[in-house]
Amino acid sequence: MIKYDNNNFNPELLDDNNIDKIQIKMIPDNSIVLEIGCATGFMSKYLKEKKNCFVYGIEYNDAQAQLAKEKCDEVLSGGIDDVILQNTLDEYVQINQKFDVIFMSQVIEHIGYPSEVLNKLKDWLSDDG
Protein backbone atom coordinates (compact mmCIF):
# COMPACT_ATOMS: atom_id res chain seq x y z
CA MET A 1 0.00 0.00 0.00
CA ILE A 2 1.29 3.45 -0.90
CA LYS A 3 0.78 5.84 1.97
CA TYR A 4 1.70 9.17 0.39
CA ASP A 5 -0.32 9.43 -2.78
CA ASN A 6 -2.52 12.40 -3.45
CA ASN A 7 -3.03 13.15 -7.12
CA ASN A 8 -5.16 16.15 -6.27
CA PHE A 9 -2.85 17.75 -3.71
CA ASN A 10 -3.76 21.39 -3.25
CA PRO A 11 -2.18 23.11 -0.24
CA GLU A 12 -4.53 26.07 -0.66
CA LEU A 13 -7.34 23.85 0.63
CA LEU A 14 -5.43 22.91 3.81
CA ASP A 15 -5.67 24.64 7.18
CA ASP A 16 -3.33 27.60 7.59
CA ASN A 17 -1.32 25.76 10.25
CA ASN A 18 -0.88 22.60 8.12
CA ILE A 19 2.85 21.91 7.71
CA ASP A 20 2.52 21.01 4.01
CA LYS A 21 0.77 24.30 3.29
CA ILE A 22 3.33 26.30 5.26
CA GLN A 23 6.30 24.62 3.54
CA ILE A 24 4.94 24.85 0.00
CA LYS A 25 4.24 28.57 0.46
CA MET A 26 7.91 29.08 1.38
CA ILE A 27 9.14 27.75 -1.98
CA PRO A 28 9.48 30.60 -4.50
CA ASP A 29 8.00 30.33 -7.96
CA ASN A 30 10.41 29.24 -10.72
CA SER A 31 12.78 27.54 -8.26
CA ILE A 32 15.06 24.62 -8.93
CA VAL A 33 14.02 22.23 -6.16
CA LEU A 34 15.56 19.08 -4.72
CA GLU A 35 12.71 17.30 -2.96
CA ILE A 36 14.10 14.66 -0.62
CA GLY A 37 11.40 12.17 0.30
CA CYS A 38 9.17 13.04 -2.64
CA ALA A 39 6.98 9.93 -2.13
CA THR A 40 4.82 9.56 -5.24
CA GLY A 41 5.62 13.09 -6.41
CA PHE A 42 2.31 14.65 -5.43
CA MET A 43 3.95 17.78 -4.00
CA SER A 44 6.41 17.88 -6.89
CA LYS A 45 3.50 17.89 -9.30
CA TYR A 46 2.01 20.90 -7.52
CA LEU A 47 5.36 22.71 -7.53
CA LYS A 48 5.77 22.10 -11.26
CA GLU A 49 2.23 22.95 -12.31
CA LYS A 50 1.37 25.81 -9.96
CA LYS A 51 4.76 27.33 -9.14
CA ASN A 52 6.65 26.54 -12.35
CA CYS A 53 9.47 24.81 -10.49
CA PHE A 54 11.96 22.26 -11.76
CA VAL A 55 11.84 19.34 -9.31
CA TYR A 56 14.47 16.66 -8.79
CA GLY A 57 12.99 14.03 -6.47
CA ILE A 58 14.67 11.55 -4.15
CA GLU A 59 12.57 8.71 -2.75
CA TYR A 60 13.68 5.77 -0.62
CA ASN A 61 10.69 3.58 -1.49
CA ASP A 62 11.23 2.25 -5.01
CA ALA A 63 7.51 1.75 -5.79
CA GLN A 64 6.81 5.35 -4.85
CA ALA A 65 9.87 6.57 -6.77
CA GLN A 66 8.55 4.87 -9.90
CA LEU A 67 5.26 6.78 -9.56
CA ALA A 68 7.14 10.02 -8.88
CA LYS A 69 8.92 9.70 -12.23
CA GLU A 70 5.64 10.71 -13.87
CA LYS A 71 5.51 13.96 -11.86
CA CYS A 72 9.09 15.07 -11.23
CA ASP A 73 11.63 16.24 -13.80
CA GLU A 74 14.20 13.79 -12.44
CA VAL A 75 13.97 11.06 -9.77
CA LEU A 76 16.49 8.95 -7.91
CA SER A 77 15.42 5.94 -5.89
CA GLY A 78 17.31 5.46 -2.65
CA GLY A 79 18.18 7.03 0.66
CA ILE A 80 19.75 10.47 0.88
CA ASP A 81 22.37 9.05 3.22
CA ASP A 82 23.56 6.60 0.54
CA VAL A 83 27.03 7.57 -0.73
CA ILE A 84 26.35 6.35 -4.30
CA LEU A 85 23.17 8.46 -4.47
CA GLN A 86 25.10 11.43 -3.08
CA ASN A 87 27.78 10.95 -5.74
CA THR A 88 25.06 11.00 -8.41
CA LEU A 89 23.78 14.31 -7.05
CA ASP A 90 27.34 15.67 -6.90
CA GLU A 91 27.73 14.88 -10.61
CA TYR A 92 24.33 16.36 -11.45
CA VAL A 93 25.13 19.62 -9.66
CA GLN A 94 28.57 19.81 -11.27
CA ILE A 95 27.15 19.36 -14.78
CA ASN A 96 23.98 21.42 -14.34
CA GLN A 97 23.56 23.79 -11.40
CA LYS A 98 22.92 23.89 -7.69
CA PHE A 99 19.41 23.87 -6.25
CA ASP A 100 17.58 27.00 -5.13
CA VAL A 101 15.61 24.98 -2.59
CA ILE A 102 16.23 21.70 -0.82
CA PHE A 103 12.87 20.53 0.47
CA MET A 104 12.90 17.72 3.02
CA SER A 105 9.70 17.21 5.00
CA GLN A 106 9.29 14.44 7.55
CA VAL A 107 12.55 12.78 6.46
CA ILE A 108 15.33 13.77 8.83
CA GLU A 109 14.04 11.57 11.65
CA HIS A 110 14.59 8.54 9.38
CA ILE A 111 18.27 9.29 8.69
CA GLY A 112 20.90 7.43 10.71
CA TYR A 113 23.43 10.28 10.78
CA PRO A 114 21.46 13.45 10.04
CA SER A 115 24.31 15.88 10.77
CA GLU A 116 26.42 14.31 8.01
CA VAL A 117 23.53 14.57 5.53
CA LEU A 118 22.77 18.16 6.51
CA ASN A 119 26.42 19.08 5.91
CA LYS A 120 26.32 17.35 2.52
CA LEU A 121 23.20 19.30 1.50
CA LYS A 122 25.29 22.48 1.56
CA ASP A 123 27.21 21.15 -1.48
CA TRP A 124 24.02 21.12 -3.53
CA LEU A 125 22.41 24.36 -2.38
CA SER A 126 23.05 27.61 -4.26
CA ASP A 127 24.69 30.44 -2.34
CA ASP A 128 21.37 32.28 -1.97
CA GLY A 129 19.31 29.10 -1.55
Accessible surface in RSA format (square Angstrom, percent):
REM  Atomic radii and reference values for relative SASA: ProtOr
REM  Chains: A
REM  Algorithm: Lee & Richards
REM  Probe-radius: 1.40
REM  Slices: 20
REM RES _ NUM      All-atoms   Total-Side   Main-Chain    Non-polar    All polar
REM                ABS   REL    ABS   REL    ABS   REL    ABS   REL    ABS   REL
RES MET A   1   226.83 117.5 139.46  92.3  87.36 208.0 115.26  98.0 111.56 147.8
RES ILE A   2    60.29  34.3  41.53  30.9  18.76  45.2  41.60  30.0  18.69  50.7
RES LYS A   3   144.61  70.6 120.57  74.0  24.04  57.2  75.14  67.6  69.47  74.0
RES TYR A   4    95.25  44.5  92.39  52.6   2.86   7.4  74.98  56.3  20.27  25.0
RES ASP A   5    69.80  48.9  41.67  41.5  28.13  66.5   9.33  21.9  60.47  60.3
RES ASN A   6    67.51  46.6  61.64  59.6   5.86  14.1  16.18  38.9  51.32  49.6
RES ASN A   7    80.63  55.6  69.10  66.8  11.53  27.8  18.90  45.5  61.73  59.7
RES ASN A   8   133.72  92.2 113.41 109.6  20.32  48.9  36.28  87.3  97.45  94.2
RES PHE A   9    21.02  10.5   8.02   5.0  13.00  33.8   8.44   5.1  12.57  36.0
RES ASN A  10    48.67  33.6  41.92  40.5   6.75  16.3   9.20  22.1  39.46  38.1
RES PRO A  11     3.05   2.2   3.05   2.8   0.00   0.0   3.05   2.5   0.00   0.0
RES GLU A  12   116.94  67.1  97.70  73.9  19.23  45.8  40.49  78.3  76.45  62.4
RES LEU A  13   148.13  82.5 114.08  81.6  34.05  85.6 118.44  83.2  29.69  79.9
RES LEU A  14    57.99  32.3  49.74  35.6   8.26  20.8  52.54  36.9   5.46  14.7
RES ASP A  15   108.10  75.7  98.26  97.8   9.84  23.3  20.32  47.8  87.78  87.5
RES ASP A  16   114.91  80.5  97.97  97.5  16.95  40.1  37.58  88.4  77.34  77.1
RES ASN A  17   125.55  86.6 104.91 101.4  20.64  49.7  38.40  92.4  87.15  84.2
RES ASN A  18    47.42  32.7  40.18  38.8   7.24  17.4   8.23  19.8  39.20  37.9
RES ILE A  19    90.72  51.6  87.40  65.1   3.32   8.0  87.58  63.1   3.14   8.5
RES ASP A  20    29.58  20.7  29.58  29.4   0.00   0.0   0.00   0.0  29.58  29.5
RES LYS A  21    26.16  12.8  26.16  16.1   0.00   0.0  11.01   9.9  15.15  16.1
RES ILE A  22    72.52  41.3  70.20  52.3   2.31   5.6  71.81  51.7   0.70   1.9
RES GLN A  23    32.87  18.4  30.98  22.6   1.89   4.5  12.93  27.5  19.94  15.1
RES ILE A  24     3.10   1.8   3.10   2.3   0.00   0.0   3.10   2.2   0.00   0.0
RES LYS A  25   145.73  71.1 119.35  73.2  26.38  62.8  72.41  65.2  73.32  78.1
RES MET A  26   144.16  74.7 116.13  76.9  28.03  66.7 110.68  94.1  33.48  44.4
RES ILE A  27     5.72   3.3   5.23   3.9   0.49   1.2   5.56   4.0   0.16   0.4
RES PRO A  28    78.93  57.5  67.85  61.9  11.07  40.3  78.93  65.2   0.00   0.0
RES ASP A  29    86.20  60.4  69.89  69.6  16.31  38.6  17.44  41.0  68.76  68.6
RES ASN A  30    98.20  67.7  75.58  73.0  22.61  54.4  27.84  67.0  70.35  68.0
RES SER A  31     5.87   5.0   2.77   3.7   3.10   7.1   1.94   4.1   3.93   5.5
RES ILE A  32    31.01  17.6  31.01  23.1   0.00   0.0  31.01  22.3   0.00   0.0
RES VAL A  33     0.00   0.0   0.00   0.0   0.00   0.0   0.00   0.0   0.00   0.0
RES LEU A  34     0.00   0.0   0.00   0.0   0.00   0.0   0.00   0.0   0.00   0.0
RES GLU A  35     6.38   3.7   6.38   4.8   0.00   0.0   1.03   2.0   5.34   4.4
RES ILE A  36     3.94   2.2   3.02   2.3   0.92   2.2   3.02   2.2   0.92   2.5
RES GLY A  37    30.82  38.0   0.00   N/A  30.82  38.0  12.26  33.7  18.56  41.6
RES CYS A  38     1.52   1.2   0.00   0.0   1.52   3.6   0.34   0.9   1.19   1.3
RES ALA A  39     8.46   7.8   8.46  13.1   0.00   0.0   8.46  11.9   0.00   0.0
RES THR A  40     0.00   0.0   0.00   0.0   0.00   0.0   0.00   0.0   0.00   0.0
RES GLY A  41     0.00   0.0   0.00   N/A   0.00   0.0   0.00   0.0   0.00   0.0
RES PHE A  42    25.94  13.0  23.85  14.8   2.08   5.4  24.03  14.6   1.91   5.5
RES MET A  43    12.07   6.2  12.02   8.0   0.05   0.1   7.81   6.6   4.26   5.6
RES SER A  44     0.00   0.0   0.00   0.0   0.00   0.0   0.00   0.0   0.00   0.0
RES LYS A  45    63.25  30.9  63.12  38.7   0.13   0.3  29.49  26.5  33.76  36.0
RES TYR A  46    19.30   9.0  15.49   8.8   3.81   9.9   8.95   6.7  10.35  12.8
RES LEU A  47     0.00   0.0   0.00   0.0   0.00   0.0   0.00   0.0   0.00   0.0
RES LYS A  48    66.85  32.6  54.95  33.7  11.90  28.3  28.96  26.1  37.89  40.4
RES GLU A  49   115.23  66.2  79.84  60.4  35.39  84.3  38.40  74.3  76.82  62.7
RES LYS A  50   137.48  67.1 105.68  64.8  31.80  75.7  52.10  46.9  85.38  90.9
RES LYS A  51    28.67  14.0  27.16  16.7   1.51   3.6  21.09  19.0   7.58   8.1
RES ASN A  52   107.34  74.0  97.65  94.4   9.69  23.3  23.76  57.2  83.58  80.8
RES CYS A  53     7.70   5.8   0.00   0.0   7.70  18.1   1.09   2.8   6.61   7.1
RES PHE A  54    66.39  33.2  60.32  37.4   6.07  15.8  63.10  38.3   3.29   9.4
RES VAL A  55     0.00   0.0   0.00   0.0   0.00   0.0   0.00   0.0   0.00   0.0
RES TYR A  56     9.51   4.4   9.51   5.4   0.00   0.0   0.23   0.2   9.27  11.4
RES GLY A  57     0.00   0.0   0.00   N/A   0.00   0.0   0.00   0.0   0.00   0.0
RES ILE A  58     2.05   1.2   2.05   1.5   0.00   0.0   2.05   1.5   0.00   0.0
RES GLU A  59    16.17   9.3  15.64  11.8   0.53   1.3   0.53   1.0  15.64  12.8
RES TYR A  60   175.20  81.8 161.46  91.9  13.75  35.8 113.48  85.3  61.73  76.1
RES ASN A  61    64.97  44.8  60.11  58.1   4.86  11.7  13.66  32.9  51.31  49.6
RES ASP A  62    81.81  57.3  76.34  76.0   5.47  12.9  32.76  77.1  49.05  48.9
RES ALA A  63    59.26  54.5  46.99  72.5  12.27  27.9  53.90  75.9   5.36  14.2
RES GLN A  64    15.65   8.7  15.65  11.4   0.00   0.0   0.07   0.2  15.57  11.8
RES ALA A  65     0.00   0.0   0.00   0.0   0.00   0.0   0.00   0.0   0.00   0.0
RES GLN A  66    84.00  47.0  76.39  55.8   7.62  18.1  38.97  83.0  45.03  34.2
RES LEU A  67    60.18  33.5  60.13  43.0   0.05   0.1  60.17  42.3   0.01   0.0
RES ALA A  68     0.00   0.0   0.00   0.0   0.00   0.0   0.00   0.0   0.00   0.0
RES LYS A  69   108.13  52.8  86.89  53.3  21.24  50.6  47.81  43.0  60.32  64.3
RES GLU A  70   138.65  79.6  99.10  75.0  39.55  94.2  45.10  87.2  93.56  76.4
RES LYS A  71    26.96  13.2  21.63  13.3   5.33  12.7  19.89  17.9   7.06   7.5
RES CYS A  72    11.12   8.4   0.00   0.0  11.12  26.1   0.00   0.0  11.12  12.0
RES ASP A  73    55.45  38.8  26.36  26.2  29.10  68.8   8.32  19.6  47.14  47.0
RES GLU A  74    80.66  46.3  74.91  56.7   5.75  13.7   7.57  14.6  73.09  59.7
RES VAL A  75    19.85  13.1   0.01   0.0  19.84  47.8   0.01   0.0  19.84  53.8
RES LEU A  76    38.78  21.6  37.61  26.9   1.17   2.9  38.78  27.2   0.00   0.0
RES SER A  77    50.93  43.0  20.86  27.8  30.07  69.3  15.23  32.4  35.69  50.0
RES GLY A  78    18.93  23.3   0.00   N/A  18.93  23.3  18.20  50.0   0.73   1.6
RES GLY A  79    12.15  15.0   0.00   N/A  12.15  15.0   8.82  24.2   3.33   7.5
RES ILE A  80     6.47   3.7   2.99   2.2   3.48   8.4   2.99   2.2   3.48   9.5
RES ASP A  81    71.69  50.2  53.15  52.9  18.54  43.8  13.99  32.9  57.70  57.5
RES ASP A  82    63.95  44.8  56.31  56.0   7.64  18.1  19.37  45.6  44.58  44.5
RES VAL A  83   100.10  65.9  96.84  87.7   3.26   7.8  96.84  84.1   3.26   8.8
RES ILE A  84   133.48  76.0 132.76  98.9   0.72   1.7 132.95  95.7   0.54   1.5
RES LEU A  85    11.19   6.2   6.79   4.9   4.40  11.1  10.88   7.6   0.31   0.8
RES GLN A  86    24.32  13.6  24.32  17.8   0.00   0.0   0.92   2.0  23.40  17.7
RES ASN A  87    71.46  49.3  70.85  68.5   0.61   1.5  17.72  42.7  53.74  51.9
RES THR A  88    50.34  35.8  47.88  48.5   2.46   5.9  28.17  37.8  22.17  33.5
RES LEU A  89     0.00   0.0   0.00   0.0   0.00   0.0   0.00   0.0   0.00   0.0
RES ASP A  90    45.54  31.9  39.33  39.1   6.21  14.7  24.94  58.7  20.60  20.5
RES GLU A  91   104.94  60.2 104.17  78.8   0.77   1.8  31.49  60.9  73.45  60.0
RES TYR A  92    37.70  17.6  32.75  18.6   4.95  12.9  26.94  20.2  10.76  13.3
RES VAL A  93    17.20  11.3  11.53  10.4   5.67  13.7  11.53  10.0   5.67  15.4
RES GLN A  94   156.42  87.5 123.46  90.2  32.96  78.5  43.56  92.7 112.86  85.6
RES ILE A  95   139.75  79.5 109.75  81.8  30.00  72.3 115.55  83.2  24.20  65.7
RES ASN A  96    80.56  55.6  48.98  47.3  31.58  76.0  12.30  29.6  68.25  66.0
RES GLN A  97    94.35  52.8  87.80  64.2   6.56  15.6  29.04  61.8  65.31  49.5
RES LYS A  98    84.51  41.2  76.68  47.1   7.83  18.6  43.08  38.8  41.43  44.1
RES PHE A  99     0.00   0.0   0.00   0.0   0.00   0.0   0.00   0.0   0.00   0.0
RES ASP A 100    50.77  35.6  46.33  46.1   4.43  10.5  14.81  34.9  35.96  35.9
RES VAL A 101    26.40  17.4  23.55  21.3   2.85   6.9  26.40  22.9   0.00   0.0
RES ILE A 102    34.37  19.6   7.59   5.7  26.78  64.6   7.59   5.5  26.78  72.7
RES PHE A 103    14.63   7.3  12.72   7.9   1.91   5.0  14.63   8.9   0.00   0.0
RES MET A 104    42.03  21.8  14.85   9.8  27.17  64.7  14.90  12.7  27.13  35.9
RES SER A 105    21.30  18.0   9.07  12.1  12.23  28.2   9.48  20.2  11.82  16.6
RES GLN A 106   105.78  59.1  83.40  61.0  22.37  53.3  40.44  86.1  65.33  49.6
RES VAL A 107    21.82  14.4  21.00  19.0   0.82   2.0  21.49  18.7   0.33   0.9
RES ILE A 108    67.60  38.5  64.73  48.2   2.87   6.9  64.73  46.6   2.87   7.8
RES GLU A 109   116.41  66.8  76.86  58.2  39.55  94.2  62.01 119.9  54.40  44.4
RES HIS A 110   143.67  78.5 108.41  75.4  35.27  90.2  79.14  81.6  64.53  75.1
RES ILE A 111    16.26   9.3   5.93   4.4  10.33  24.9   6.93   5.0   9.33  25.3
RES GLY A 112    58.70  72.4   0.00   N/A  58.70  72.4  35.43  97.2  23.28  52.1
RES TYR A 113   157.45  73.5 155.05  88.2   2.40   6.2 108.54  81.6  48.91  60.3
RES PRO A 114    49.61  36.2  49.54  45.2   0.07   0.2  49.57  40.9   0.04   0.2
RES SER A 115    74.44  62.9  70.18  93.7   4.26   9.8  46.57  99.2  27.86  39.0
RES GLU A 116   115.01  66.0 106.42  80.5   8.59  20.4  42.74  82.7  72.27  59.0
RES VAL A 117     3.84   2.5   3.64   3.3   0.19   0.5   3.84   3.3   0.00   0.0
RES LEU A 118    78.01  43.4  73.72  52.7   4.29  10.8  73.72  51.8   4.29  11.5
RES ASN A 119    85.78  59.2  79.03  76.4   6.74  16.2  23.14  55.7  62.64  60.5
RES LYS A 120    46.17  22.5  42.44  26.0   3.73   8.9  25.12  22.6  21.04  22.4
RES LEU A 121    17.69   9.8  17.61  12.6   0.08   0.2  17.69  12.4   0.00   0.0
RES LYS A 122   138.89  67.8 126.52  77.6  12.38  29.5  85.29  76.8  53.61  57.1
RES ASP A 123    69.54  48.7  60.83  60.5   8.72  20.6  17.62  41.5  51.92  51.8
RES TRP A 124     1.38   0.6   1.38   0.7   0.00   0.0   1.38   0.7   0.00   0.0
RES LEU A 125    54.61  30.4  49.69  35.5   4.92  12.4  49.69  34.9   4.92  13.3
RES SER A 126    22.98  19.4  18.72  25.0   4.26   9.8  19.58  41.7   3.40   4.8
RES ASP A 127   153.10 107.2 111.04 110.5  42.07  99.5  43.60 102.6 109.50 109.2
RES ASP A 128   134.42  94.2  99.68  99.2  34.74  82.1  47.44 111.7  86.97  86.7
RES GLY A 129    50.51  62.3   0.00   N/A  50.51  62.3  19.91  54.6  30.60  68.5
END  Absolute sums over single chains surface
CHAIN  1 A     7620.1       6186.7       1433.4       3841.8       3778.3
END  Absolute sums over all chains
TOTAL          7620.1       6186.7       1433.4       3841.8       3778.3
